[in-house]
Amino acid sequence: MTTVFRANRESMLVTAMQGNDTLFISETFDRDAFDTLLAETGASGLRFYLGMNTNMQVCIVAVAIDENGDDILPDPVTLAEPLGGAKIAELGVHCPPLCPPPPPVGRAGLGGT
């Protein structure tokens, strides 16, 4: 699936969005980001959204969810965190430009460019 995506990621974009790494190959987050989200009061899982940064590149935005499947978010007006948190993880590292090395010869993997 990742090979098919890499082969088609530019061609599925309108011309104006091509050549800008609008669609990333992978995005890497430190474990701390997910530990922090899962430590939210009432967190029972994570939800991932696709967002867009100021460079018009797609990015992943992760939030904790509660047992009802509702997002645990900061207050939308003040962006203040309620008691217990409500953090959002959105500072992953994109590939490209920082990509994992390809797997060793003879070993299947998802990384590389």
C-alpha positions in Angstrom: 0.0 0.0 0.0 2.8 2.5 0.8 4.6 1.7 -2.5 1.4 2.4 -4.5 0.9 5.7 -2.5 4.5 6.8 -3.1 4.1 6.1 -6.8 0.9 8.1 -7.1 1.2 10.9 -4.5 2.1 13.7 -6.9 -0.2 12.7 -9.7 -3.4 12.7 -7.5 -2.8 16.4 -6.8 -3.9 19.4 -8.8 -1.0 20.9 -10.7 -0.7 23.9 -8.4 -0.1 21.6 -5.4 2.5 19.3 -7.0 6.2 19.5 -6.3 5.8 21.0 -2.8 5.7 17.8 -0.8 2.1 18.5 -0.1 1.5 14.9 0.7 4.1 13.3 2.9 5.4 9.7 2.7 5.5 9.3 6.5 5.4 11.4 9.6 7.3 10.4 12.7 6.3 11.4 16.3 8.3 10.8 19.5 6.6 8.4 21.9 6.3 11.2 24.4 3.6 12.9 22.2 1.4 9.8 22.4 2.1 9.1 26.1 1.1 12.7 26.9 -2.2 12.4 24.9 -3.0 9.0 26.5 -2.3 10.5 30.0 -5.2 12.9 29.5 -7.9 12.5 32.1 -10.5 10.1 30.6 -8.4 9.2 27.6 -9.2 5.8 26.2 -7.6 6.1 22.7 -6.3 8.3 20.0 -7.8 9.8 16.9 -5.8 11.1 13.9 -6.9 13.8 11.6 -5.3 15.1 8.4 -4.5 18.8 8.7 -2.6 21.4 6.6 0.3 23.5 7.9 1.2 27.1 6.8 3.3 25.7 4.0 0.2 24.0 2.5 1.6 20.6 3.4 -0.7 17.9 4.7 0.1 16.8 8.3 -1.2 14.5 11.0 -3.0 16.0 14.0 -3.5 13.5 16.9 -5.9 14.0 19.8 -7.0 11.8 22.7 -10.6 10.5 22.8 -12.8 9.5 25.7 -14.7 6.2 26.2 -17.6 7.7 24.1 -15.3 8.4 21.2 -15.4 12.2 21.8 -12.3 14.3 21.2 -10.6 15.7 24.3 -9.8 19.2 23.1 -8.8 22.6 24.6 -11.6 25.2 24.9 -12.3 26.4 21.3 -12.7 30.0 22.4 -9.7 30.5 24.7 -7.6 27.5 23.7 -7.1 27.0 27.4 -6.6 23.5 28.6 -9.3 22.2 31.0 -8.2 20.5 34.2 -6.5 17.3 33.1 -5.0 18.7 29.9 -6.3 18.4 26.4 -3.1 18.5 24.4 -2.9 18.1 20.7 0.1 16.4 18.9 0.9 17.9 15.6 4.6 18.4 15.5 5.8 15.3 13.7 8.8 15.0 11.4 7.8 14.7 7.7 9.4 12.4 5.1 10.5 14.0 2.9 12.8 15.7 3.8 13.8 13.5 6.8 13.1 9.9 5.7 13.9 6.6 7.3 16.6 4.5 5.6 15.4 1.8 3.2 15.3 -1.7 4.6 18.3 -3.9 4.2 18.4 -6.0 1.0 16.2 -9.0 1.3 14.1 -7.5 4.2 10.7 -6.1 3.5 9.8 -2.8 5.1 7.6 0.3 4.8 10.3 3.0 5.0 12.6 4.6 2.4 11.7 7.0 -0.4 
